[in-house]
Amino acid sequence: MESLRITNGRLCPSFSKSANTHLCFSPIKQLGFVYLCGERCKRASLTLGRSEIGGLGSSRDEDEEKSHILGAERDDSGSIIGFNLISQSGDGGIESHEDVATEIAEETENTEGREEAQVRERLNIVFVAAEAAPYSKTGGLGDVCGSLPIVLAARGHRVMVVSPRYLHFIHQDKVFANALDLDRHIKVHCFGGAQDVSFFHEYREGVDWVFVDHPSYHRPGNPYGDSRGAFGDNQFRFTLLCHAACEAPLVLPLGGYTYGEKCLFLANDWHAGLVPVLLAAKYRPHGVYKDARCLLVIHNLAHQGVEPAVTYKNFGLPSEWYGALEWVFPNWARAHALDKGEAVNVLKGAIVTADRILTVSKGYAWEVTTVEGGYGLHELLSSRRSVLDGITNGIDVSEWDPSADEHIAAHYSVDDLSGKVQCKIALQKELGLPIRPMCPLIGFIGRLDYQKGIDLIRWAIPELMEDDVQFVMLGSGDPLYEEWMRVTESSYRDKFRGWVGFNVPISHRITAGCDILLMPSRFEPRGLNQLFAMRYGTVPVVHSTGGLRDTVQTFNPYADGGIDEGTGWTFSPLSKDSMLTAIRLAVKTYRDYKSSWEGIMKRGMERDNTWENAAIHYEQVFEWAFIDSPYIS
Ligand SMILES: Nc1ncnc2c1ncn2[C@@H]1O[C@H](COP(=O)(O)OP(=O)(O)O[C@H]2O[C@H](CO)[C@@H](O)[C@H](O)[C@H]2O)[C@@H](O)[C@H]1O
């Protein structure tokens, strides 16, 4: 997305720590960390101060102080560094999260036969993410953070999702219409000042959707940038998000109760990467969040939140924690002879402080430990292998359902495919393509990014356009490719359409209307579009990598016993020719082997990609996280 991309990087050697021990490390100024084997950090517990609400580096309005009884903790300089909620007697008092958890547990025990009864332990879970659909989405991160929380809440957990309240001054802003101002203002101390941040909240589908509000989130564009490129203040915007997210469980009485300190944070990608660092560096030294755990979820390692080293002071972290974020570029990546290559890397900070690390598919958990897939962090990730797992993402099968999708022209299912051709005709009509129901229609949906292999499509299009096919692309991102899509459309008016922009209803219509979905991704941690495509009977042709290789099985008409198998085509190596060969095989099968084609469609449609399975695995990892002591205590 918007951060500097690391093509290679050097590991801070002081963090090559074996992950299977839980040791304190003592920060040594500017030099990384020294591990104090077997020794627990000794910290005097702070005496409760006067009644006050607030968290680390935060303050609040006077009238709020009167309304709750809270024990504040302060550091030597007098800053509030934490507090404990004390239940008020009588109605309307604030209860702690532990009380609530117990109530939920009891309620569930009394409710026979309900699914929640199967849940092992109810947790207070806090997702922190730069995007969460439907409120904000530029890609798969938004999908995951918009659907997994709902599934976990349905399984009995108390779940909060903290993301920014982006206002773009367009109709899209109406998605926040039901999010109400909680009237909780905090001051976040970072970037050389005290930043005023407030919170909005919507309770929907069992989840507390919390939106961090600050003027820096209010501007045209997408969450990370606009047509001129990435926003220059993204480090600031996501630093605010992380500070605010750490405060949210402490200061927001959602439904009358705070989540409290014993919660489980899920920090997604680099934007949320400061969360485990803040827990370790600012909260735990003062006894706050000592029972919390933080999982880092890596959706995409190519984006790490790298900025010049001088920006370290902006994070609002103690100076002696510099080593956690310290990053040194190799010589070849430096701009000039005097450039020492010194930088800070937020994702690296998260890797060395998180209790556990998850990637979004099993294959990707291995790939990130390799030189090719690790983007400079492979050694560090390998050193934490014992707490590194991959859990295969599911998809939201209610949003992506061809038998009920509100965005498509006709509904269909595995038992009655007749609506699919109507979707194709409607799409051709909408795009102004010749209406030819029998002409193979190939689609691409995605960010116009190096990761997605757009350069390969660009290279192959002149050759592919010689065939009797139609091609439609939906995407936004690199302005170079956006322009190329426009030019290509005018060159191949009756065969090619390029829809520049981000449009969810169109993405559903392309998924339903196409026969083939092309995904030549260079790497793909999981990939969702191939799963949506299969659910809609649209046959994926994908580069054999990561989550694509895990999910698409190449069609084999000569499988054992003469029974066809496969759900699409995978190709390798990543070259124009092997991609064109796979597309042409798919097109030939579509034209000449109708019953085989229908078999491929149906096998894809019958795949189980629900979140339920993934949620069970997530719960297992949560359990392991709480069995272990905090990684940085
Ligand atoms: N122009 C557009 N208009 C409308 N919708 C659009 C769009 N461009 C993309 N989308 C949508 O964005 C999502 C893309 O998800 P992906 O998982 O394919 O990729 P992404 O690289 O963003 O996600 C990263 O995180 C996810 C989640 O973990 C991993 O699956 C993935 O491999 C990893 O790279 C899909 O829902 C797609 O329909």
The ligand as an ORCA input file, in Angstrom:
! r2SCAN-3c Opt
* xyz 0 1
  N     -10.828     -2.116     -7.786
  C     -11.497     -2.885     -6.944
  N     -12.821     -2.727     -6.791
  C     -13.514     -3.515     -5.924
  N     -12.959     -4.472     -5.168
  C     -11.640     -4.653     -5.292
  C     -10.841     -3.877     -6.179
  N      -9.555     -4.274     -6.057
  C      -9.554     -5.261     -5.149
  N     -10.805     -5.479     -4.694
  C     -11.209     -6.422     -3.658
  O     -10.199     -6.430     -2.670
  C     -10.007     -7.758     -2.215
  C      -8.624     -8.212     -2.640
  O      -8.236     -9.225     -1.812
  P      -6.971    -10.148     -2.066
  O      -6.934    -11.095     -0.953
  O      -7.092    -10.761     -3.408
  O      -5.735     -9.176     -2.142
  P      -4.904     -8.150     -1.220
  O      -3.576     -8.189     -1.849
  O      -5.560     -6.848     -1.144
  O      -4.876     -8.739      0.251
  C      -3.824     -9.156      1.147
  O      -4.518     -9.652      2.310
  C      -5.445    -10.673      1.988
  C      -6.215    -11.020      3.246
  O      -5.442    -11.647      4.180
  C      -4.753    -11.874      1.373
  O      -5.742    -12.773      0.927
  C      -3.910    -11.438      0.177
  O      -3.193    -12.540     -0.332
  C      -2.993    -10.310      0.596
  O      -2.190     -9.873     -0.504
  C     -11.105     -8.580     -2.835
  O     -12.247     -8.537     -2.038
  C     -11.348     -7.826     -4.142
  O     -12.598     -8.095     -4.689
*
